[in-house]
Amino acid sequence: MGKLTCGALTAGLLIALSACGNGNPNTLGGDNGNGDSPGAANGGQDPGSPNNGGSPQGQQGNGSDPNANQNPNIDERQINYGEALRTAALKLVGDEPTLADIQGVTDATSYASMIDKYLADPRFVVHQIQWWRDTFKTGQAGMSTGNGLPSYDTAATFAAEVVANDRPFTDLFTASSNTCPTFANGTFTDASCTNGVTTAAGVLTDPGLMSQYYANMAFRRVRFVQETFVCSKFPAEFSGSPQIMGAGAYTSPWPFASITGGATAKINFQDTSAVICANCHTTENHMAPLFGHFDANGQYSATKYQVLVPSTGNPTATLADWLPSGEQFYWRHGGTAVTDLPGLGAQIAADPAVTQCMVTREWNYAMDRGDVVNDVATVPNVVTDPFVQDFQTNGLKIKALLKEIYTSDDFVKF
């Protein structure tokens, strides 16, 4: 077995590597001919493309949305606070409202007071931990912990603590300590992670997350960040001037040679014979090395990489396997170079698409819609924009966002 092309690598490792667009309907997964993978957030051309006029969370360029409610009687709905309270209680505390709760709701003010009551209920915290477990897809039953293995609950617990304590949600990426708390008997106990990280970067340095998403060249970890916090699949970035190249179109804004490739590379990320690997990997490869320092148990080493390259002998990765000499690490093309995960976390926190994604996830959960990525449950910007603006105004506090969603007309009308 010799060197692998990226096309061969992608075909063999669907879990670890996202499919890249190629403009060829007969290659991996099919394609719509525009060089974008059908794995994009709206099932075809990526809605974040500047050419499409859309947004990373899935609105089509023409303002339509495949999940939008087309019911012509939508404006004939009537407010029913009793029905809304039943749904809100199940969503926020995981239990039905009491009869007294229902009887006490007679108008917008009393209903809003009940939402405040649920947000302050101890059951809300327990429910939040489970919500974040589901969102992060961590901590499934039967997963072993201890004896050198990390806890798979600390990331969800930390996220729930951020919400419960009314901290800005961007602490998920920027908190530098106490990111591995525990929760028992209604109380959070702060603790920093003990996986060798000097300065934490919220959940980005969590040992359980890094262990669960361990894979060749850290690409599963990068994919987790993209899909969970940006609400779309790779490719994540698009040029305003795509180039016909090899078997398809090169659509990334990055210089084509900014990632490793050629005959001497273990993995030729510049391959164009099957899929245009660089469409995805120009973004992926500029951040994956930062996650490559964690081993399979989420333990960190600042001095070496601890992920493998799927080529002959499965060697441990070196920086040259991702990037040519002189290339730096980035969250997005055109941004500021970073040197570590705290720097990357700061740029993720500042990305408007990440804020919008958080609003979309909370909206979908409240409205009983599916996952924005897996189920393509996108939400038009006209719906989310007011919530995004208020979320930013309110200091990015998720409890304030939840109250606004659960008291909105769309939630209380039936």
C-alpha positions as CSV (number, residue, x, y, z in Angstrom):
1,M,0.0,0.0,0.0
2,G,1.4,3.4,-1.0
3,K,0.3,6.9,-0.4
4,L,-3.4,7.8,-0.3
5,T,-5.2,10.5,-2.2
6,C,-7.7,12.5,-0.2
7,G,-10.4,11.0,-2.4
8,A,-9.5,7.5,-1.3
9,L,-9.2,8.6,2.3
10,T,-12.6,10.3,2.3
11,A,-14.3,7.3,0.8
12,G,-12.8,5.0,3.4
13,L,-13.4,7.2,6.4
14,L,-16.8,8.8,6.2
15,I,-17.0,9.2,10.0
16,A,-13.7,11.0,10.3
17,L,-13.7,13.1,7.2
18,S,-16.6,15.1,5.7
19,A,-17.3,14.7,2.0
20,C,-16.0,17.5,-0.2
21,G,-17.7,18.9,-3.2
22,N,-16.5,17.8,-6.7
23,G,-19.0,18.7,-9.3
24,N,-19.4,15.1,-10.3
25,P,-22.7,13.3,-9.8
26,N,-21.0,9.9,-9.9
27,T,-18.6,10.4,-7.0
28,L,-19.0,10.2,-3.3
29,G,-22.6,10.7,-2.3
30,G,-23.5,12.4,-5.5
31,D,-23.3,16.2,-6.2
32,N,-25.4,18.9,-7.6
33,G,-22.8,20.0,-10.1
34,N,-21.8,23.2,-8.4
35,G,-18.8,21.8,-6.5
36,D,-20.7,21.7,-3.2
37,S,-21.3,18.6,-1.2
38,P,-24.9,17.4,-0.7
39,G,-23.9,17.1,2.9
40,A,-24.2,20.9,3.2
41,A,-26.7,22.2,5.7
42,N,-29.7,22.5,3.4
43,G,-29.1,19.3,1.6
44,G,-27.3,20.7,-1.5
45,Q,-25.5,23.9,-2.2
46,D,-24.2,25.3,1.1
47,P,-26.5,28.1,2.3
48,G,-23.5,30.0,3.6
49,S,-22.1,30.6,0.2
50,P,-21.8,34.3,-0.7
51,N,-23.0,33.3,-4.2
52,N,-26.2,31.9,-2.6
53,G,-26.9,34.9,-0.5
54,G,-27.8,32.7,2.4
55,S,-26.7,32.1,6.0
56,P,-24.7,29.4,7.6
57,Q,-27.7,28.2,9.5
58,G,-29.6,27.2,6.4
59,Q,-31.8,29.9,4.9
60,Q,-32.0,29.7,1.1
61,G,-30.9,32.7,-1.0
62,N,-34.4,33.3,-2.2
63,G,-35.8,33.7,1.3
64,S,-37.5,30.3,1.3
65,D,-36.9,27.4,3.6
66,P,-37.6,23.7,3.1
67,N,-38.9,23.5,6.7
68,A,-40.9,26.6,6.7
69,N,-44.6,26.3,7.8
70,Q,-46.7,26.8,4.6
71,N,-50.0,26.4,6.4
72,P,-52.3,29.2,5.0
73,N,-54.1,29.4,8.3
74,I,-51.0,30.2,10.3
75,D,-52.2,33.7,11.0
76,E,-55.5,32.4,12.4
77,R,-53.9,30.8,15.4
78,Q,-55.1,32.0,18.8
79,I,-53.2,32.5,22.1
80,N,-53.6,29.7,24.5
81,Y,-51.4,30.1,27.6
82,G,-52.6,26.9,29.2
83,E,-51.5,24.8,26.3
84,A,-48.2,26.8,26.0
85,L,-47.5,26.2,29.6
86,R,-47.8,22.5,29.3
87,T,-45.2,22.4,26.5
88,A,-42.9,24.9,28.2
89,A,-42.9,22.9,31.5
90,L,-42.0,19.7,29.7
91,K,-39.3,21.5,27.7
92,L,-37.8,23.4,30.6
93,V,-38.1,21.2,33.6
94,G,-39.1,17.8,32.1
95,D,-42.4,17.6,33.9
96,E,-46.1,18.6,33.5
97,P,-47.3,21.8,35.1
98,T,-49.4,21.5,38.2
99,L,-53.1,22.3,38.1
100,A,-52.4,25.3,40.2
101,D,-49.8,26.5,37.7
102,I,-52.3,26.1,34.9
103,Q,-55.1,27.9,36.8
104,G,-52.7,30.7,37.7
105,V,-52.0,31.6,34.1
106,T,-54.6,34.0,32.8
107,D,-52.6,36.5,30.7
108,A,-49.2,37.3,29.3
109,T,-47.9,38.6,32.6
110,S,-48.8,35.6,34.6
111,Y,-47.6,33.2,31.9
112,A,-44.2,35.0,31.8
113,S,-44.0,34.7,35.5
114,M,-44.4,30.9,35.2
115,I,-41.6,30.8,32.7
116,D,-39.4,32.7,35.1
117,K,-40.4,30.1,37.8
118,Y,-39.4,27.2,35.6
119,L,-36.1,28.8,34.7
120,A,-35.3,29.1,38.4
121,D,-36.5,25.6,39.2
122,P,-33.8,23.1,40.3
123,R,-35.2,20.7,37.7
124,F,-34.3,23.1,35.0
125,V,-30.6,22.5,35.7
126,V,-31.0,18.7,35.6
127,H,-32.9,19.1,32.3
128,Q,-30.2,21.4,30.9
129,I,-27.5,18.8,31.6
130,Q,-29.4,16.3,29.5
131,W,-30.1,18.8,26.8
132,W,-26.4,19.5,26.4
133,R,-25.6,15.8,26.5
134,D,-28.0,15.3,23.6
135,T,-26.5,18.3,21.8
136,F,-22.9,17.2,22.3
137,K,-23.9,13.5,21.8
138,T,-21.8,12.5,24.8
139,G,-22.3,10.4,27.9
140,Q,-24.3,7.6,26.4
141,A,-25.2,4.7,28.7
142,G,-22.5,2.1,29.0
143,M,-19.5,4.3,28.4
144,S,-16.7,3.5,30.8
145,T,-15.1,6.2,32.9
146,G,-12.3,6.1,35.5
147,N,-9.0,4.2,35.4
148,G,-7.5,6.7,33.0
149,L,-10.7,7.3,31.0
150,P,-12.3,10.8,31.2
151,S,-15.8,11.7,32.4
152,Y,-18.1,12.1,29.4
153,D,-20.4,14.4,31.4
154,T,-18.2,17.3,32.3
155,A,-18.8,19.2,29.0
156,A,-22.5,19.0,29.3
157,T,-22.3,19.9,33.0
158,F,-20.1,22.9,32.3
159,A,-22.5,24.1,29.6
160,A,-25.5,23.7,31.9
161,E,-23.6,25.7,34.7
162,V,-22.9,28.5,32.2
163,V,-26.7,28.6,31.5
164,A,-27.9,28.3,35.1
165,N,-25.5,31.0,36.4
166,D,-26.5,33.4,33.6
167,R,-23.0,33.6,32.2
168,P,-22.6,34.5,28.5
169,F,-22.8,31.4,26.3
170,T,-19.5,32.3,24.8
171,D,-17.9,31.0,28.0
172,L,-18.3,27.6,26.3
173,F,-15.3,28.6,24.2
174,T,-13.4,31.1,26.3
175,A,-13.5,30.0,30.0
176,S,-10.0,29.4,31.1
177,S,-10.6,27.4,34.2
178,N,-13.2,25.4,36.1
179,T,-14.5,23.8,32.9
180,C,-14.9,20.3,34.3
181,P,-17.4,20.8,37.1
182,T,-19.6,18.1,38.7
183,F,-23.2,18.3,39.7
184,A,-24.8,16.4,42.6
185,N,-27.7,17.1,44.9
186,G,-28.6,20.3,43.1
187,T,-25.2,21.8,43.4
188,F,-22.4,22.5,41.0
189,T,-18.9,21.8,42.3
190,D,-16.3,23.7,40.2
191,A,-13.1,21.9,39.1
192,S,-10.6,22.4,36.3
193,C,-9.9,19.5,33.9
194,T,-6.9,17.4,34.8
195,N,-5.8,16.4,31.3
196,G,-2.6,18.4,31.0
197,V,-4.1,21.6,29.6
198,T,-2.5,24.7,31.0
199,T,-5.2,27.2,30.0
200,A,-8.6,25.8,29.1
201,A,-10.7,27.0,26.2
202,G,-14.2,26.1,27.5
203,V,-15.4,22.8,26.1
204,L,-12.8,22.8,23.4
205,T,-10.3,21.4,25.8
206,D,-12.7,19.0,27.6
207,P,-11.2,15.5,27.9
208,G,-14.5,13.7,27.5
209,L,-15.3,15.5,24.2
210,M,-11.7,15.1,22.9
211,S,-11.9,11.4,23.8
212,Q,-15.3,10.8,22.3
213,Y,-14.4,12.5,19.0
214,Y,-10.9,11.0,18.7
215,A,-10.1,10.0,15.1
216,N,-7.4,10.2,12.5
217,M,-5.8,13.6,12.2
218,A,-8.4,15.1,14.6
219,F,-10.9,15.7,11.9
220,R,-13.8,14.3,13.9
221,R,-13.1,16.9,16.5
222,V,-13.1,19.7,14.0
223,R,-16.3,18.4,12.5
224,F,-17.9,18.3,15.9
225,V,-17.1,22.0,16.4
226,Q,-18.4,23.0,13.0
227,E,-21.7,21.1,13.1
228,T,-22.5,21.7,16.8
229,F,-21.7,25.4,17.0
230,V,-22.1,26.7,13.4
231,C,-25.0,24.4,12.5
232,S,-23.7,23.4,9.1
233,K,-21.5,20.8,7.6
234,F,-18.2,21.2,5.8
235,P,-17.3,22.9,3.5
236,A,-17.6,25.9,5.7
237,E,-16.3,28.6,3.5
238,F,-16.9,29.7,-0.1
239,S,-15.2,31.9,-2.6
240,G,-17.1,34.4,-4.7
241,S,-15.1,33.2,-7.7
242,P,-15.1,29.3,-7.9
243,Q,-12.5,27.8,-10.1
244,I,-13.0,24.8,-12.4
245,M,-10.4,22.3,-11.3
246,G,-9.8,18.6,-11.9
247,A,-13.1,16.7,-11.6
248,G,-15.1,19.6,-10.3
249,A,-14.9,23.2,-8.9
250,Y,-12.7,24.6,-6.3
251,T,-15.0,26.8,-4.1
252,S,-12.8,27.6,-1.1
253,P,-11.5,31.2,-0.6
254,W,-8.1,29.8,0.7
255,P,-5.1,29.6,-1.6
256,F,-5.2,26.0,-3.0
257,A,-1.6,25.3,-1.9
258,S,-2.2,26.4,1.7
259,I,-2.7,22.8,2.7
260,T,-0.4,19.7,2.3
261,G,-0.4,17.9,-1.0
262,G,1.7,16.5,-3.7
263,A,3.5,13.2,-4.4
264,T,5.5,13.2,-1.2
265,A,2.5,13.8,1.2
266,K,1.1,10.9,3.2
267,I,-2.4,12.3,2.3
268,N,-2.7,14.4,-0.8
269,F,-5.2,17.1,0.3
270,Q,-4.6,18.8,-3.1
271,D,-5.9,15.8,-5.0
272,T,-8.6,16.8,-7.6
273,S,-9.0,13.4,-9.4
274,A,-12.2,12.4,-7.5
275,V,-13.3,14.9,-5.0
276,I,-11.9,18.4,-4.5
277,C,-10.5,17.7,-1.1
278,A,-9.4,21.3,-0.6
279,N,-13.0,22.6,-0.6
280,C,-13.3,21.2,3.0
281,H,-9.7,20.7,4.1
282,T,-8.4,24.3,3.5
283,T,-10.6,25.2,6.5
284,E,-10.2,21.9,8.4
285,N,-6.5,21.6,8.2
286,H,-5.9,25.1,9.5
287,M,-7.5,24.2,12.9
288,A,-7.2,20.4,13.2
289,P,-3.6,20.4,14.4
290,L,-4.7,22.4,17.5
291,F,-6.9,19.4,18.4
292,G,-4.3,16.9,17.4
293,H,-2.4,17.2,20.7
294,F,-5.1,15.2,22.6
295,D,-4.9,11.4,22.7
296,A,-7.7,8.9,22.6
297,N,-8.4,9.5,26.3
298,G,-8.5,13.3,25.9
299,Q,-5.1,13.8,27.5
300,Y,-3.1,16.7,26.2
301,S,0.5,17.1,25.3
302,A,1.9,20.5,24.3
303,T,5.0,18.9,22.7
304,K,3.7,16.3,20.4
305,Y,0.7,15.3,18.3
306,Q,-1.2,12.2,19.4
307,V,-3.5,11.4,16.5
308,L,-2.7,9.1,13.6
309,V,-2.5,9.4,9.8
310,P,-4.4,6.7,7.9
311,S,-1.5,5.8,5.6
312,T,1.0,2.9,5.5
313,G,1.8,1.9,9.1
314,N,-0.6,4.4,10.6
315,P,2.1,6.9,11.7
316,T,1.6,9.6,14.3
317,A,0.7,12.9,12.6
318,T,3.2,15.7,12.2
319,L,2.3,19.3,11.4
320,A,3.5,18.8,7.8
321,D,0.7,16.2,7.3
322,W,-1.8,19.0,7.6
323,L,0.0,22.2,6.4
324,P,3.0,23.2,4.4
325,S,5.8,25.0,6.1
326,G,5.0,28.6,7.1
327,E,1.2,28.1,7.3
328,Q,-0.5,29.2,10.5
329,F,-3.7,28.2,12.4
330,Y,-7.0,30.0,11.8
331,W,-10.7,29.7,12.5
332,R,-11.7,31.2,9.2
333,H,-9.9,32.6,6.1
334,G,-9.2,36.3,6.4
335,G,-9.2,36.1,10.2
336,T,-6.3,36.6,12.6
337,A,-3.9,33.7,13.0
338,V,-4.0,31.9,16.3
339,T,-1.4,29.8,18.2
340,D,-3.5,27.7,20.6
341,L,-7.1,26.6,21.4
342,P,-7.8,29.6,23.7
343,G,-7.1,31.8,20.7
344,L,-9.3,29.7,18.5
345,G,-12.0,29.7,21.1
346,A,-12.0,33.5,21.2
347,Q,-12.5,33.6,17.4
348,I,-15.3,31.1,17.6
349,A,-17.0,33.1,20.3
350,A,-16.8,36.2,18.1
351,D,-18.3,34.6,15.0
352,P,-21.9,35.8,14.4
353,A,-22.8,32.4,12.8
354,V,-22.1,30.7,16.1
355,T,-24.5,33.1,17.9
356,Q,-27.1,32.4,15.3
357,C,-26.6,28.7,15.6
358,M,-27.3,28.8,19.3
359,V,-30.6,30.6,18.7
360,T,-31.5,28.2,16.0
361,R,-30.9,25.2,18.3
362,E,-33.0,26.6,21.1
363,W,-35.8,27.6,18.7
364,N,-35.9,24.1,17.2
365,Y,-36.0,22.4,20.5
366,A,-38.8,24.7,21.8
367,M,-40.8,24.2,18.6
368,D,-40.4,20.4,18.5
369,R,-38.3,20.6,15.3
370,G,-35.5,18.3,14.4
371,D,-31.7,18.8,14.5
372,V,-30.6,21.7,12.3
373,V,-27.8,19.6,10.8
374,N,-28.9,16.0,10.9
375,D,-32.5,16.7,10.1
376,V,-31.9,19.8,8.0
377,A,-34.3,21.7,10.4
378,T,-33.1,25.1,9.3
379,V,-34.9,28.3,10.3
380,P,-35.4,31.4,8.1
381,N,-33.4,34.4,9.2
382,V,-36.6,36.4,9.3
383,V,-37.6,34.2,12.3
384,T,-34.3,34.1,14.2
385,D,-33.0,37.6,13.6
386,P,-35.0,39.4,16.3
387,F,-34.0,36.7,18.8
388,V,-30.3,37.0,17.8
389,Q,-30.4,40.8,18.2
390,D,-32.0,40.5,21.6
391,F,-29.6,37.7,22.6
392,Q,-26.7,40.0,21.9
393,T,-28.3,42.9,23.7
394,N,-28.9,40.8,26.8
395,G,-25.3,39.7,27.1
396,L,-25.7,36.4,25.3
397,K,-27.5,34.9,28.4
398,I,-29.3,31.7,27.4
399,K,-32.0,32.0,30.1
400,A,-33.1,35.3,28.7
401,L,-33.2,33.8,25.2
402,L,-35.3,30.9,26.4
403,K,-37.8,33.3,28.1
404,E,-38.1,35.2,24.9
405,I,-38.7,32.1,22.8
406,Y,-41.2,30.6,25.2
407,T,-43.2,33.8,25.5
408,S,-43.1,34.5,21.7
409,D,-46.3,34.6,19.6
410,D,-45.2,31.5,17.7
411,F,-44.9,29.5,20.9
412,V,-48.1,30.6,22.7
413,K,-50.4,30.5,19.6
414,F,-52.2,27.3,18.5
